[in-house]
Amino acid sequence: MSTVSTESSGPAREGLLRQLTAMSRPFWMANIMEMIERLAYYGVRVVVPIYIAQADEIGGLHFTAIEKGQIFLWWALFQSITPMFSGGFADRYGYKRTIFVSIVFKVLGYVLMATQTSYWAFLFGCCTLAFGTAIFKPGVWGTMVHSMDKKHSSVGWGIFYMLVNVGGFLGPPVAHFLYGHGWPAVFYGCAALVSLNFLMLLTYKDPPSGGKQVAGFLETFVVTIKKFFNLRLIIFVIIMSGFWLMFMQLFDMLPNFIVDWIDSSKLVADLHIPEWMLQQNSLRGPQLSQEWMINFNSGLIIIAVVFISWLVSRMRRTHSIFLGIVCSSCGLVLAGFTTAGAFCLAGILVFSVGEMLASPKMNEYLGVIAPPGEKGLYMGYANVPQGVGWGLGSVIAGHAYDEMGDKANLALDYLSRNFNVTDISRPEAMNKLVELTGKSHAEVTSLLWDVYSPYELWYRFAAIGIASAIAMLFYARWVKRYEAPDV
């Protein structure tokens, strides 16, 4: 089919090793800073859904799934919409200066999350962290774009994505270790980690952005807004928003789903998984911890993303994105349609292949089509679809999981309908249901699974992903007449 064919004409593809050695010092330093930042960020990000909303988490906040969705909505808006503006300021004021300011905000955000337990105060801490992350991204991505040419961009973004996932892979076990010293230690530890990037800023010279260096604050803001109103850019952002709406459920909803429903005890026994990767569960036996299960996403990306990026380097970027969205959507359904840990893990791996095909190519595509002097600006725009998708998806997922997937809520509903028990809290619901039914915890979980079908949650998000893929296919045909063959 023409949509997935690679370009066969033109000069021979340059070898992978030769492309790696062609990368400059600022390129590698930007990658290392991103890796450190992601290590700290995912150390918190992969466990915070449990901290916020898991009903039986000792020391957790015990907010509802709806409240968790509201927190993620504001987190998404601050983190992903702000770069739309901060990208232009990164071009104007310099990438290193922008990165320095971002680190200050990130450290403050982690400290607030460690110390604040009320809803509004914790939300403020999340938004502070999100704001720092929002400023960080265009500075690093702008440095990246100015450190490589179009010929090396596919492998360059593949390397970037690999090192991002090295940080993402190391973050959860670091969080798992820090969690042994209490939840505040997780946040304080990540604040210390991200502070290392202050030192990294001393290791390279800031590349010139090519942006207008004499523009004032207001003029930069106005130009940022004006240049966004480009039909091709807006349509691309809308399509990719659907992808990110589906994509973020792996990190927002799946952690709670795994803790509530997935039984990985057979997987643990068959593969002899070491104890340091396990979450001890007195009711279901040793389970592969949700952070390690999701961590297989980063692990596969570390191993395969540079090779896959090289493999599709001559494919049109929009075609690679199309294939990636389809693959990720299928993986999401596979991860949640049964309680078996092996299928959940397989779904995460399939999802990861799709992520490697789609996510790096989105950044690469915007970097390639960005006009000279506007690379940081367009890298800021790259966050808009994530913000729209993640924010909207957080609200949808919060309500959907509260109604269809939260095991404690479903246990409360079952107690009310079948035993007329209404005066009981979420953390106590499962134990009360076990007591009244005379069944084991595992049998009660199976009962609720059969009665309420929580796996149907994933169908609606996969459908949004497939719709985005189809839209990307039409978009690719539309823009082909305007773009060079190698775009």
C-alpha positions, 0 to 999 in steps of 0.5 A: 500500500502506498501509504507505508512505502519507503522512498527508493530513489536518491542517494544510498542511506548513510550508515548508522555509525557514521550518522552517530559520529556526525552529531555535535557536542551540544546535541549530546549535552542536550540529550543527557540533560533530557535524560536526567530530567526524564529520570526525575520526572518519570520517577514521580510520574509513573507512581503518582497515580497510585499516590493520588487515587489508589483507595488502599495505598498506605500514606496516599492522598486517597483522592477520587479518580475524578479528582485525579483527572482534574489534577492531570487536566491542569498539569497537562494544560500548564505543561503542554500549552505553556511551551507554545509561548515559551518556545518563542521566548527560548528563540528570543532569549537563548536556550541555556537561559531558558533551561536554567529558569526551568530547573528552578521551577521544577525543583520547587514543584517537587518540594511542594508535592512532597510537603502538601497533602490537601487537594488545592496545595498539591495541585499547585505543586503539580502545576509548578512542576508542569510549568518548569517542564514546559519551559525546559522542553523548548530550550532542549528541543531547540538546541537539538534542532540546531545541532543536526541537519535534515539528513541526520534528523531521523536518527538524531530524534531516535537517539533523543527518544532512546535517552529520554527512555533511559531516564524513563526506565531508570526513574521507576526503580529509583522511585521504587527504592525511594518509596521504601523511605516514604512518599516524601522521599520520592519527591525530594529525591527527584528534586535532587536529581533534576538539580544535576542539570545546573552543572550540565549547563556549564558543559557546552556553548549555547547554539545561536537560535537564529531568532529575532534577538531584539524583539520585546516581550509583548512582540514575541508573545504576539508573534507566537500567537500569530504564527500558530494560525497556520492551517497545516499546523492547526490540522496536524495539532488536532489530529495528534491531540487524538493520539495523545488522548489515547496515548496518555492512558498508559501512564494515567489510567493503566497504573491504577488498572494494574493494581486493581485488576491485573494478576501477574502471579503466574508471570512472576512464577514462570519467569522467576522475576526477582524480588526487587521488581515485585510488589508484595500482596498478602491477598494475591501473592507476589505481583510484578509492580505496576511501575516495573510492568509499565517500565517495559515500555521504556526498556523496549524503546531503549533497545529498539528505537534508534534501529527503528528510527534508522529503518524508517528514516526514508519513510515519509514522517506522516506515514510512520506516525499513521502506523504508530498510532494504529499499533499503539491503539491495538496495544492499549486494548491488548493490555487491558482486555484480560486480567492476565499479567502476560497479556497486559505486558504483551499489550505494553510492548505492542504499544511501545512499538507504535510509540517508537513509530509515532512520537519521535516522528511528530517532533521530527516533522515539526522540526523539519517544516519549521522556518529558519529562526523559528525552531524553538517556536515550533518545538513549543507548538509540539507540546500543544497536541499533548496538552489538548489530548492529555488534558481532555483525556484526563477528564474523560478517563477520570469520569470513566474510571470512576464509574467503570474501572475503580474496583473500590467504587464497583465494590461499593456499588455491589455492596449497595445493590446486593447487601444494602450496605451503604455506610462504608468507605472506599478503602474498606469496600473490598474487605467488606465484600470479601467478608460478606460473600465468603469468597477470597479476594481473588474470587471477589475481583473475578466476580466484579470483573464479570459483573461490571466488565471494566475492560470495556474502558479501553475500547473508547480510547482505542477508537479515538486512536484509530480515528486519529490514524485515519485522519493522519492518512488523509492529512498525509495525502493532502500535504504531500503536494506541498512538501518535499519528498523527504518530509 
